[in-house]
Amino acid sequence: MTTFVDRVELHVAAGNGGHGCASVHREKFKPLGGPDGGNGGRGGDVILVVDQAVTTLLDYHHSPHRKATNGKPGEGGNRSGKDGQDLVLPVPDGTVILDKAGNVLADLVGQGTTYVAAQGGRGGLGNAALASARRKAPGFALLGVPGDLQDIVLELKTVADIALVGYPSAGKSSLISVLSAAKPKIADYPFTTLVPNLGVVTAGETVYTIADVPGLIPGASQGKGLGLEFLRHVERCSVLVHVLDTATLESDRDPVSDLDIIEEELKQYGGLDKRPRLVVLNKIDVPDGQDLADLVRPDLEARGYRVFEVSAVAHKGLKELSFALAEMVAAARAAKPKEEATRIVIRPKAVDDSGFTVAQEEDGLFRVRGEKPERWVRQTDFNNDEAVGYLADRLNRLGVEDALLKAGAVTGDGVAIGPEDNAVVFDWEPTVMAGAEMLGRRGEDHRLEEPRPAAQRRRDKQTERDDAEQEYDEFKPF
């Protein structure tokens, strides 16, 4: 069974952010010394990185579910939680990342190229970080944000300078084995090659890579045979080499018709019929092969092809072919646009961008969408009235309440924050004051006031007794 896999579906989950801690500082003679809850740690990211040592996606075929670690929750004493560890997944050079709909998310080419497939969630703030002059002693903390969940498709496209294309058993594997140090499987039956083979060739001062693409047949561009499985490996190659069999035993085939069929498949696949190419007439060591090569060569040259007659078995014509390929590779590299220096692109936010949208749906529900309000909702502990009031403050400062009024919302209308499958829905009560005023002195716990010295407490108690006795003397019955 082959160990080469070039397309997998991967389910990645980033780590969740750790929850913040709501804690009160305690020590001798100062049992309630103020908030000291630490922040939660950040969840780990899932990162794909190109590694030249990896040549297949087999590991992800067997284990398609990958998850980074969660951030740790904060603790008292202003101790922040530990960040989750990033999960780094090595992928082969030339891996394309797509979403489930087939849209390209990233094209990873070059050692060390990275892509963050899933971002870890933020850690929640502890009550120490939430304290302010107005909110001296918060009795709540923010929850950690869940990490991203993504279903992506990894698709490998071989990175090579030259692709050998042709019918099965045309001699592509034999040719790459004598041009380079590659040792592909070679046999006398169709579809011997089930995976692309790569080889490195040195011709003079030019070093290039050459790929043996598995055999193509009529209908390959529509998925017949191994067509669609491996036509993608031709996409990155700069030069195409048609390997034609001049010693085929099939009576209904000849080099010219084979060339026409493969050319049509490349055209139907899209974008491959314009690549520089040449023709190799292989197996001229066979007597009938040499005769057929002499017969079809004028016709092929009349079409504008450069034609080389070779024998992989007898090692004939290989030197001329390797230098001709080196020349075409050098020309293709020179024609590529030079890579520009890295530029920093700054995209300032529009002056009228509020960071959220409010829209009324057909059922009358008002839906609020935006990165900030949706994240704030996920960070709120709805079992804590103070935390709910803090959320109300934040939404009011962002302008959500004003936007709802402008959209026509009235008391009792349903309001949803977030997408349809994961939203918080509530009945709206418009207010002038935000949550802090509605809840009174929220965040100023009287238990956290500075304790009085013992002598002062004794004097205060004695004063209270004296006042009580005086009041009794003034109003006692005669």
FENURJO-V929216 format. One record per helix or strand. SS is the DSSP state (h for helix, s for strand). FROM is the first residue (numbers start at 1). LEN is the number of residues. If there is no record, write none. Layout:
ss:from:len
SS:FROM:LEN
SS:FROM:LEN
This chain:
ss:from:len
s:7:7
s:24:1
s:27:1
s:30:1
s:35:1
s:46:5
h:58:5
s:65:3
s:75:1
s:79:1
s:87:5
s:95:5
s:104:5
s:114:5
h:127:4
s:149:8
s:162:4
h:172:8
s:197:7
s:206:7
h:220:3
h:227:8
s:239:7
h:255:15
s:276:7
h:287:16
s:307:3
s:311:1
s:316:1
h:318:18
s:357:4
s:366:4
h:371:8
h:385:14
h:400:7
s:414:4
s:424:4
h:435:4
h:446:3
h:454:22
